[in-house]
Each structure stands twice: as structure tokens, then as C-alpha cells.
Amino acid sequence: MKIIKRNGAEAVFDLTKIITAITKANEAVEESVRMTPLQIERISQSVEISCEEMGRSPAVEEIQDLVEKAIMAHGAFEVAKQYI
């Protein structure tokens, strides 16, 4: 699967980039409200499935929106604030 970068170029979808971004946001909040590595993995996989279901190359901004919504669906509002 491909994605559309901010500059309009296509790139290969890389799940590890999503995991890394969520992990960094997660590490920026107090430990008591952090998500587990399993939650981060599940959110990332959910985003990947949503992108595949689009039937087209999603834009980076669309992927970011999907990640934010998935984090909030897990009740991790503090992490979502850091992700934005």
C-alpha cells in the first residue's frame, strides 16, 4: 500500500512509523495514563486496516486523523493531545 506525503509524493506505507509516533506521544504523558505496548500495536493495526479499506492511497493527514481517533477511542485523551 502507498500513502501520499505532504509534498504530494507517494511513499510505501510503513506501520513502524505509526507505532513510533504513538509511542513518542505516549512517553510524553504521565506514566499513570500511558497506553500499553499492546494497545499501541492494536491502534496501529486498526489504522492500517482502515487505510487498506479506503481502496486508495491515503494522505498523511488522513492517517493522522485515524490515529488520533483510535487513540481517543481507547480513552487515552492525554496521549491524543500529545499526538496532535
Rosetta constraint file for C-alpha pairs under 8 A:
AtomPair CA 1 CA 12 HARMONIC 6.10 0.50
AtomPair CA 1 CA 13 HARMONIC 5.64 0.50
AtomPair CA 1 CA 52 HARMONIC 7.29 0.50
AtomPair CA 1 CA 57 HARMONIC 6.98 0.50
AtomPair CA 2 CA 10 HARMONIC 6.22 0.50
AtomPair CA 2 CA 11 HARMONIC 5.42 0.50
AtomPair CA 2 CA 12 HARMONIC 4.47 0.50
AtomPair CA 2 CA 13 HARMONIC 5.16 0.50
AtomPair CA 2 CA 57 HARMONIC 5.31 0.50
AtomPair CA 2 CA 58 HARMONIC 7.56 0.50
AtomPair CA 3 CA 10 HARMONIC 5.55 0.50
AtomPair CA 3 CA 11 HARMONIC 5.36 0.50
AtomPair CA 3 CA 12 HARMONIC 6.14 0.50
AtomPair CA 3 CA 13 HARMONIC 5.71 0.50
AtomPair CA 3 CA 57 HARMONIC 4.77 0.50
AtomPair CA 3 CA 58 HARMONIC 5.14 0.50
AtomPair CA 3 CA 59 HARMONIC 5.71 0.50
AtomPair CA 3 CA 60 HARMONIC 6.74 0.50
AtomPair CA 4 CA 8 HARMONIC 5.70 0.50
AtomPair CA 4 CA 9 HARMONIC 5.76 0.50
AtomPair CA 4 CA 10 HARMONIC 4.69 0.50
AtomPair CA 4 CA 11 HARMONIC 6.44 0.50
AtomPair CA 4 CA 57 HARMONIC 6.23 0.50
AtomPair CA 4 CA 58 HARMONIC 5.99 0.50
AtomPair CA 4 CA 59 HARMONIC 4.46 0.50
AtomPair CA 4 CA 60 HARMONIC 6.11 0.50
AtomPair CA 5 CA 9 HARMONIC 5.38 0.50
AtomPair CA 5 CA 10 HARMONIC 6.03 0.50
AtomPair CA 5 CA 11 HARMONIC 6.83 0.50
AtomPair CA 5 CA 59 HARMONIC 6.16 0.50
AtomPair CA 5 CA 60 HARMONIC 5.58 0.50
AtomPair CA 6 CA 59 HARMONIC 7.40 0.50
AtomPair CA 6 CA 60 HARMONIC 6.53 0.50
AtomPair CA 6 CA 61 HARMONIC 7.84 0.50
AtomPair CA 14 CA 18 HARMONIC 7.31 0.50
AtomPair CA 15 CA 19 HARMONIC 6.43 0.50
AtomPair CA 15 CA 44 HARMONIC 6.82 0.50
AtomPair CA 15 CA 45 HARMONIC 7.77 0.50
AtomPair CA 15 CA 48 HARMONIC 7.12 0.50
AtomPair CA 16 CA 20 HARMONIC 5.99 0.50
AtomPair CA 17 CA 21 HARMONIC 6.16 0.50
AtomPair CA 18 CA 22 HARMONIC 6.19 0.50
AtomPair CA 18 CA 44 HARMONIC 6.20 0.50
AtomPair CA 18 CA 67 HARMONIC 7.96 0.50
AtomPair CA 19 CA 23 HARMONIC 5.99 0.50
AtomPair CA 19 CA 40 HARMONIC 6.59 0.50
AtomPair CA 19 CA 41 HARMONIC 6.74 0.50
AtomPair CA 19 CA 44 HARMONIC 6.05 0.50
AtomPair CA 20 CA 24 HARMONIC 6.16 0.50
AtomPair CA 21 CA 25 HARMONIC 6.36 0.50
AtomPair CA 21 CA 83 HARMONIC 7.36 0.50
AtomPair CA 22 CA 26 HARMONIC 5.98 0.50
AtomPair CA 22 CA 40 HARMONIC 6.76 0.50
AtomPair CA 22 CA 79 HARMONIC 7.94 0.50
AtomPair CA 22 CA 83 HARMONIC 6.69 0.50
AtomPair CA 23 CA 27 HARMONIC 6.10 0.50
AtomPair CA 23 CA 40 HARMONIC 7.16 0.50
AtomPair CA 24 CA 28 HARMONIC 6.45 0.50
AtomPair CA 25 CA 29 HARMONIC 7.14 0.50
AtomPair CA 25 CA 79 HARMONIC 5.66 0.50
AtomPair CA 25 CA 80 HARMONIC 7.51 0.50
AtomPair CA 25 CA 82 HARMONIC 5.05 0.50
AtomPair CA 25 CA 83 HARMONIC 5.09 0.50
AtomPair CA 26 CA 34 HARMONIC 5.67 0.50
AtomPair CA 26 CA 35 HARMONIC 6.62 0.50
AtomPair CA 26 CA 79 HARMONIC 5.27 0.50
AtomPair CA 26 CA 82 HARMONIC 7.52 0.50
AtomPair CA 27 CA 31 HARMONIC 7.65 0.50
AtomPair CA 27 CA 34 HARMONIC 7.25 0.50
AtomPair CA 28 CA 79 HARMONIC 7.62 0.50
AtomPair CA 28 CA 82 HARMONIC 6.85 0.50
AtomPair CA 29 CA 33 HARMONIC 6.86 0.50
AtomPair CA 29 CA 34 HARMONIC 6.53 0.50
AtomPair CA 29 CA 78 HARMONIC 6.65 0.50
AtomPair CA 29 CA 79 HARMONIC 6.39 0.50
AtomPair CA 29 CA 82 HARMONIC 7.55 0.50
AtomPair CA 30 CA 34 HARMONIC 6.58 0.50
AtomPair CA 33 CA 76 HARMONIC 7.04 0.50
AtomPair CA 33 CA 78 HARMONIC 7.23 0.50
AtomPair CA 33 CA 79 HARMONIC 7.93 0.50
AtomPair CA 34 CA 76 HARMONIC 7.34 0.50
AtomPair CA 34 CA 79 HARMONIC 7.12 0.50
AtomPair CA 35 CA 39 HARMONIC 5.98 0.50
AtomPair CA 35 CA 40 HARMONIC 6.68 0.50
AtomPair CA 35 CA 76 HARMONIC 6.99 0.50
AtomPair CA 36 CA 40 HARMONIC 6.41 0.50
AtomPair CA 37 CA 41 HARMONIC 6.16 0.50
AtomPair CA 38 CA 42 HARMONIC 6.15 0.50
AtomPair CA 39 CA 43 HARMONIC 6.10 0.50
AtomPair CA 40 CA 44 HARMONIC 6.15 0.50
AtomPair CA 41 CA 45 HARMONIC 6.17 0.50
AtomPair CA 42 CA 46 HARMONIC 6.04 0.50
AtomPair CA 43 CA 47 HARMONIC 6.24 0.50
AtomPair CA 43 CA 67 HARMONIC 7.12 0.50
AtomPair CA 43 CA 70 HARMONIC 5.94 0.50
AtomPair CA 43 CA 71 HARMONIC 6.80 0.50
AtomPair CA 44 CA 48 HARMONIC 6.27 0.50
AtomPair CA 44 CA 67 HARMONIC 7.32 0.50
AtomPair CA 45 CA 49 HARMONIC 6.23 0.50
AtomPair CA 46 CA 50 HARMONIC 6.22 0.50
AtomPair CA 46 CA 70 HARMONIC 7.68 0.50
AtomPair CA 47 CA 51 HARMONIC 6.18 0.50
AtomPair CA 47 CA 63 HARMONIC 7.17 0.50
AtomPair CA 47 CA 66 HARMONIC 6.04 0.50
AtomPair CA 47 CA 67 HARMONIC 6.22 0.50
AtomPair CA 47 CA 70 HARMONIC 7.51 0.50
AtomPair CA 48 CA 52 HARMONIC 6.25 0.50
AtomPair CA 49 CA 53 HARMONIC 6.16 0.50
AtomPair CA 50 CA 54 HARMONIC 6.53 0.50
AtomPair CA 50 CA 66 HARMONIC 7.86 0.50
AtomPair CA 51 CA 55 HARMONIC 7.60 0.50
AtomPair CA 51 CA 56 HARMONIC 7.91 0.50
AtomPair CA 51 CA 57 HARMONIC 7.64 0.50
AtomPair CA 51 CA 58 HARMONIC 6.37 0.50
AtomPair CA 51 CA 63 HARMONIC 7.38 0.50
AtomPair CA 52 CA 56 HARMONIC 7.53 0.50
AtomPair CA 54 CA 58 HARMONIC 7.35 0.50
AtomPair CA 58 CA 62 HARMONIC 6.19 0.50
AtomPair CA 58 CA 63 HARMONIC 6.77 0.50
AtomPair CA 59 CA 63 HARMONIC 6.48 0.50
AtomPair CA 60 CA 64 HARMONIC 6.21 0.50
AtomPair CA 61 CA 65 HARMONIC 6.28 0.50
AtomPair CA 62 CA 66 HARMONIC 6.29 0.50
AtomPair CA 63 CA 67 HARMONIC 6.20 0.50
AtomPair CA 64 CA 68 HARMONIC 6.15 0.50
AtomPair CA 65 CA 69 HARMONIC 6.17 0.50
AtomPair CA 66 CA 70 HARMONIC 6.10 0.50
AtomPair CA 67 CA 71 HARMONIC 6.14 0.50
AtomPair CA 68 CA 72 HARMONIC 6.24 0.50
AtomPair CA 68 CA 80 HARMONIC 5.71 0.50
AtomPair CA 68 CA 83 HARMONIC 7.06 0.50
AtomPair CA 68 CA 84 HARMONIC 7.37 0.50
AtomPair CA 69 CA 73 HARMONIC 6.05 0.50
AtomPair CA 70 CA 74 HARMONIC 6.48 0.50
AtomPair CA 71 CA 75 HARMONIC 6.74 0.50
AtomPair CA 71 CA 76 HARMONIC 5.70 0.50
AtomPair CA 71 CA 77 HARMONIC 7.17 0.50
AtomPair CA 71 CA 79 HARMONIC 7.27 0.50
AtomPair CA 71 CA 80 HARMONIC 5.92 0.50
AtomPair CA 72 CA 76 HARMONIC 5.35 0.50
AtomPair CA 72 CA 77 HARMONIC 5.39 0.50
AtomPair CA 72 CA 80 HARMONIC 6.22 0.50
AtomPair CA 76 CA 80 HARMONIC 6.31 0.50
AtomPair CA 77 CA 81 HARMONIC 6.28 0.50
AtomPair CA 78 CA 82 HARMONIC 6.56 0.50
AtomPair CA 79 CA 83 HARMONIC 6.16 0.50
AtomPair CA 80 CA 84 HARMONIC 6.32 0.50
